[in-house]
């Protein structure tokens, strides 16, 4: 029994001795804090990193395009990258590596940047949207050349593998992307390619309107004189002068656009007599109307159709306009309201 107790005591002391000899095995945490991932930067470039450890960070090393360029042992950790010899718009990668006193090391996430020698503010902004389109604008590349493409997705992190809304010319600084779904949030980026260099704008989000959504403005009612004085050259029906009173009403803020009328078509408006007057439906059947005149006929004649979502719709008869208004939950204005 005494011998067993001695063995147990020795084993217990050995185990305790091992636990007292544990070393630090926790690696530091390190990240690039400037510049931002995807940013266009103008030389000289200050690269900064943040590093923390449960004991002490001994050094932080900076890597440009996979090559170690500088080591800093004192916070705040930074490196001045001259970069003056690099080509404008050229892309590069940056990451940092940190070590603690126990030789544990860690590597930050890699970021991608591009050289912006001209100080170009390549940011995009929304200029308009409907239930099926979004209009974007940006400042063009000041040195000229190259071409743009706009891409979009319903998730963040848009890149060139996402659908291209449109490719635009090298002098353009705006575009409209159609064919979008109503009541949906989209994320957009514009990319600029010049020779072998490809750079991207910031990313913005745009939420499309509800289907058939129309912005309304209120008009206060009132009265006015309409007609011509006796003996004047007024048109037939202009006599006599009379007082017209109009109540309060709302009217669409802008003309109905091709995008908005396109929703009426897509919703089957030309196949549903519910929205048409009896006379209008008979006319639609007789004329075999399925869309406004010159709809989707390209750039010849009227610019009418889905390729021109923000253009006012044209080529519609009174009956088609009336059917659209009924479908959208409104009505056509009266002559007095127009006046």
C-alpha positions in Angstrom: 0.0 0.0 0.0 2.9 2.4 0.9 4.6 1.6 -2.4 1.4 2.3 -4.4 1.0 5.7 -2.6 4.6 6.7 -3.5 4.0 5.9 -7.2 0.8 8.0 -7.1 2.5 10.9 -5.5 5.3 10.9 -8.0 2.8 10.7 -10.9 0.8 13.6 -9.5 4.0 15.8 -9.1 5.0 14.9 -12.7 1.6 16.0 -14.1 1.7 19.2 -12.2 5.2 19.9 -13.3 4.2 19.5 -17.0 1.2 21.9 -16.7 3.5 24.6 -15.1 5.7 24.4 -18.1 3.1 25.4 -20.8 4.2 28.0 -23.4 2.3 30.6 -25.3 0.8 29.0 -28.4 -1.7 31.8 -29.3 -0.8 33.7 -32.5 -1.3 37.4 -32.9 -4.1 39.0 -34.8 -3.1 41.4 -37.6 -5.1 43.3 -40.3 -4.5 46.0 -42.8 -6.3 49.1 -41.7 -5.4 51.4 -44.6 -5.9 51.5 -47.6 -9.2 49.8 -48.0 -9.7 46.7 -50.1 -10.5 47.8 -53.7 -9.4 51.4 -53.2 -7.7 53.5 -55.7 -4.6 55.1 -54.0 -2.4 58.0 -55.1 1.4 57.7 -54.2 3.1 58.1 -51.9 0.9 55.5 -50.1 0.8 55.1 -46.3 0.0 51.5 -45.5 -1.0 50.9 -41.9 -1.7 47.7 -39.9 -3.2 46.8 -36.5 -1.8 43.9 -34.5 -2.7 42.6 -31.1 -1.5 39.6 -29.0 -2.2 38.2 -25.5 1.4 38.9 -24.7 3.4 41.3 -26.9 3.7 41.9 -30.7 7.4 41.9 -31.6 7.2 43.0 -35.2 4.8 43.5 -38.2 6.1 42.9 -41.7 4.5 44.4 -44.8 4.3 42.6 -48.1 3.6 44.2 -51.5 2.7 41.8 -54.4 3.9 38.9 -52.2 7.3 40.5 -51.5 8.4 41.6 -48.0 9.2 45.3 -48.1 9.4 46.6 -44.6 9.3 45.5 -40.9 8.1 47.7 -38.1 8.5 46.9 -34.4 6.7 49.9 -32.9 3.0 50.7 -33.1 1.3 52.2 -34.9 2.6 49.9 -37.5 3.0 51.6 -40.9 5.0 51.7 -44.1 5.4 54.6 -46.6 5.2 53.1 -50.1 6.6 55.5 -52.7 5.1 53.6 -55.7 6.0 56.5 -58.0 7.4 54.3 -60.7 4.2 52.2 -61.1 1.7 52.5 -64.0 -1.5 54.4 -63.5 -4.5 52.0 -62.9 -2.1 49.0 -62.2 -3.4 46.6 -59.6 -1.4 45.4 -56.6 -1.9 43.3 -53.4 -0.9 44.1 -49.8 -0.9 42.0 -46.7 0.9 42.0 -43.3 2.5 39.4 -41.1 2.9 39.7 -37.3 5.0 37.8 -34.7 4.9 37.7 -30.9 7.6 36.9 -28.3 7.0 33.1 -28.5 7.6 33.1 -32.3 3.9 32.7 -33.0 3.1 34.3 -36.4 -0.1 35.3 -38.2 -0.9 36.7 -41.6 -3.6 39.3 -42.4 -6.2 39.0 -45.1 -4.8 40.2 -48.5 -6.3 43.4 -50.0 -6.2 44.5 -53.6 -5.6 48.2 -54.5 -5.0 50.1 -57.7 -2.7 53.0 -58.5 -4.6 56.3 -59.0 -2.0 58.7 -60.3 -4.6 61.3 -61.5 -6.6 61.4 -58.2 -9.7 60.2 -60.1 -12.8 59.9 -57.9 -14.2 56.7 -59.4 -17.4 56.6 -57.4 -20.9 56.0 -58.7 -24.2 57.5 -57.7 -27.8 56.8 -58.4 -29.6 59.4 -60.5 -33.0 57.8 -60.9 -34.8 54.5 -60.6 -38.2 52.9 -61.5 -39.7 49.6 -60.7 -37.7 48.0 -63.4 -34.6 50.2 -64.0 -31.8 52.0 -62.3 -29.8 55.0 -63.7 -26.2 55.5 -62.6 -23.6 58.2 -63.2 -19.9 58.7 -62.5 -17.0 61.0 -63.2 -15.1 59.7 -66.3 -11.4 58.8 -66.3 -9.6 62.1 -66.7 -6.8 60.8 -68.9 -9.3 59.4 -71.5 -9.4 56.1 -73.2 -10.7 52.7 -72.0 -14.3 51.5 -71.6 -16.8 51.0 -68.8 -19.2 48.1 -67.9 -21.8 48.2 -65.3 -22.5 45.0 -63.3 -25.2 44.2 -60.7 -26.3 41.5 -58.3 -28.9 41.0 -55.5 -26.1 40.3 -53.1 -23.1 42.4 -51.9 -19.7 42.0 -53.4 -20.4 42.7 -57.1 -17.6 41.7 -59.5 -17.2 41.2 -63.3 -18.6 37.7 -63.1 -22.0 39.1 -62.2 -24.5 40.1 -65.0 -23.4 43.1 -67.0 -26.2 45.5 -67.2 -24.6 47.3 -70.1 -21.2 48.2 -71.7 -20.8 51.8 -72.5 -18.5 54.0 -74.6 -15.2 55.5 -73.4 -16.6 59.0 -73.2 -19.9 58.0 -71.4 -20.4 58.8 -67.7 -23.9 57.4 -67.1 -26.0 54.5 -68.0 -29.5 53.0 -67.3 -29.9 49.3 -66.5 -33.3 47.9 -67.3 -35.0 44.6 -66.9 -34.9 44.7 -63.1 -37.5 43.2 -60.8 -39.9 45.5 -58.8 -39.4 45.9 -55.0 -35.9 44.4 -55.1 -32.6 45.7 -53.7 -29.8 45.6 -56.2 -26.0 46.2 -55.8 -24.1 48.0 -58.5 -20.5 48.6 -59.5 -19.0 50.1 -62.6 -15.7 48.7 -63.9 -13.2 50.5 -66.1 -10.8 48.7 -68.4 -7.9 50.3 -70.1 -5.5 48.0 -71.9 -4.7 45.2 -69.4 -5.8 47.2 -66.3 -9.2 46.7 -64.8 -10.4 48.9 -61.8 -13.8 49.0 -60.1 -15.8 51.8 -58.5 -17.3 51.7 -55.1 -20.5 49.6 -54.6 -23.9 51.2 -54.1 -27.4 49.7 -53.6 -30.6 50.7 -55.2 -34.1 49.4 -54.4 -36.6 49.4 -57.2 -40.1 50.7 -56.8 -43.2 48.5 -56.5 -44.8 47.4 -59.7 -46.9 50.2 -61.1 -45.5 52.6 -58.6 -46.0 56.2 -59.5 -44.9 59.3 -57.6 -47.8 61.6 -57.1 -48.0 65.4 -56.4 -51.0 67.2 -54.9 -52.7 70.0 -56.8 -55.0 72.3 -54.9 -58.4 72.9 -56.4 -59.7 76.3 -57.5 -61.4 78.2 -60.3 -60.5 79.9 -63.6 -62.2 81.6 -66.6 -62.3 79.5 -69.7 -63.6 80.6 -73.1 -63.4 83.6 -75.5 -64.9 87.1 -75.4 -67.8 87.8 -77.7 -66.5 88.8 -81.1 -63.1 87.3 -80.6 -61.6 84.7 -82.9 -62.1 82.0 -80.4 -62.3 78.4 -81.6 -65.6 76.6 -82.0 -67.0 75.8 -78.5 -64.9 78.5 -76.8 -68.0 80.7 -76.3 -69.2 81.9 -73.9 -66.6 82.7 -71.2 -67.5 80.6 -68.1 -66.1 80.0 -64.7 -64.7 76.5 -64.2 -64.2 75.0 -60.7 -61.8 72.1 -60.1 -61.5 70.2 -56.8 -58.2 69.0 -55.2 -56.5 66.2 -57.1 -53.2 64.3 -57.5 -51.3 63.9 -60.7 -48.2 61.9 -61.6 -45.0 63.9 -61.0 -43.6 63.0 -64.4 -44.9 61.5 -67.7 -45.5 57.8 -67.6 -42.3 56.1 -68.6 -41.6 53.2 -71.0 -40.6 51.2 -67.9 -43.9 51.8 -66.2 -46.0 51.1 -69.2 -43.9 48.0 -69.8 -45.1 46.7 -66.5 -48.7 47.0 -67.7 -47.8 45.0 -70.8 -45.9 42.4 -68.7 -48.9 42.1 -66.3 -51.1 41.1 -69.2 -52.9 44.5 -69.5 -53.5 44.0 -73.2 -55.2 40.7 -72.6 -57.5 41.7 -69.7 -60.6 43.6 -70.6 -61.1 44.6 -67.0 -59.0 47.7 -67.4 -60.5 48.7 -70.8 -63.7 50.5 -71.6 -66.1 48.6 -73.8 -65.3 50.9 -76.7 -61.6 50.7 -76.0 -61.6 46.9 -75.8 -63.4 46.6 -79.1 -60.8 48.9 -80.7 -58.0 46.8 -79.2 -59.4 43.6 -80.7 -60.1 45.3 -84.0 -56.6 46.8 -84.3 -54.9 43.8 -82.6 -53.0 46.1 -80.3 -50.4 44.3 -78.1 -48.2 47.3 -77.3 -47.8 51.0 -78.2 -46.9 52.0 -81.7 -43.2 51.7 -82.5 -42.6 49.7 -79.3 -39.1 48.1 -79.3 -38.3 49.1 -82.8 -34.8 50.3 -81.9 -33.3 53.7 -82.7 -35.3 54.3 -85.9 -38.1 56.8 -85.3 -39.5 57.0 -81.8 -37.3 55.9 -78.9 -40.0 53.8 -77.4 -39.7 50.5 -75.5 -37.8 48.6 -72.9 -34.4 49.9 -74.2 -35.5 53.4 -73.1 -37.0 52.8 -69.7 -36.9 56.4 -68.5 -38.2 57.9 -71.7 -41.9 59.0 -71.7 -44.0 56.3 -73.4 -45.3 57.5 -76.8 -47.5 56.0 -79.5 -50.4 55.2 -77.2 -54.0 55.9 -78.0 -56.6 57.4 -75.6 -57.9 53.9 -75.0 -54.5 52.4 -74.1 -53.7 55.4 -71.8 -57.1 54.9 -70.1 -56.5 51.2 -69.6 -53.1 51.9 -68.1 -54.5 54.5 -65.7 -57.2 52.0 -64.6 -54.6 49.3 -64.1 -52.4 51.7 -62.1 -55.3 52.7 -59.8 -55.8 56.2 -61.3 -57.6 57.9 -64.1 -56.8 60.2 -67.0 -56.9 64.0 -66.1 -59.8 66.1 -67.3 -59.3 69.0 -69.7 -60.0 71.4 -66.8 -57.4 69.7 -64.6 -54.8 70.0 -67.4 -55.6 73.7 -67.8 
